[in-house]
Amino acid sequence: MRFRKCWLSICLILNVGFISGCSDEVSASSEEIMMNALESSKEVKEYYGEATLNISMDSEESANITMEEYVDKTGKRKIITRDEQENTTYTLNNGEEVITYDEKMKQAFSINIQQDELPSSMSPKDQVTTLLNGLSETHSIEVVGEEELIGRETFHLKASPKKDDSLLGIMEFWVDKKSWFTLKSISYSGNSRSEIIYDKINFDPSFSKDTFTLDIPKDIEVEVLDVGNQSQTSSLEEAEKALGKKILLFTGESTTLESIEIEKIGGELNRTEVYMTYFEDSIPAFSVSVFETPNGEGMSLHSSKWKVRGHITEYDELIRTLSWDENGLRYVVMIQNPDLSVDDVVQKTETMKIQ
């Protein structure tokens, strides 16, 4: 499973992975406008913000998450997220570790970040410049115009894919002129649309002493995740030997198993996990994590409207994963190609076989 739900909070807390022809009103070139703004903008070192993350599939909303974000001058960062069911997750980056506490699941995780195991938090300016540099080869970037959001003047930037078959579609972002803070971003990928919009921002906040702490109940153990675990490329035979069981594989003329990795996970989990990536027509389609069916509190699956191969199946809309248990193994399929629907993948699981 690789704690993908936990990684969502970690990406938010580290500020990575989510900011994933000009109009007649713009007289200068896009490049000139952006460079001038970068040179003159004020570096943001602390702020308090409130935002909403909306994710929709096929024009239907699948996730709505509100966020409260606290960032101080030293780089400490705290984010509180709530979904439409008022499920709350707290995530704190105190400079030494990232701690995530899921109130509903009654679970807490921590990851050490002192040894450069994870990227450090980026400033708003660094986020935008890194994004634009990364998109420059695959997308055409333009300044659409200038717009006002929550009382602040912004540049509206748009990145359009150069090829029709690009996995990353159109991306738009509204960047504050004075701080280079992204107040709004919209991205399209296949039939999915993601939007983050801030409705409150304060660049001169006053934080109390306990702002950058987490109040985790004493009866909840904070599980230490070892992101330094070494994975190794392996064969199917080696993977099955590592798990002690045969593994179900996807089949199909257009489906190819691209890679297999074995990962030894330490800490409280102390398990072996096999991670496989599948391509369809040379395009990444989905990945599969397989490990021994876990036991204990909070490890059971919650049923959804889907059943995979006749088994109770949990579906996570936010990260598009299907999880089920079969013959002593847990399978977690993460859909990577936005053009693949959940029903498509469920249908494909019916052809899974043991070699």
Helices and strands as residue ranges (DSSP letters): H 4-14, H 30-40, E 47-57, E 60-71, E 77-82, E 88-93, E 97-102, E 107-112, H 124-135, E 139-149, E 152-161, E 171-176, E 182-189, E 192-202, E 222-225, E 231-233, H 236-243, E 248-249, E 255-265, E 271-280, E 283-292, E 307-308, E 311-316, E 321-326, E 329-335, H 342-349, E 353-354
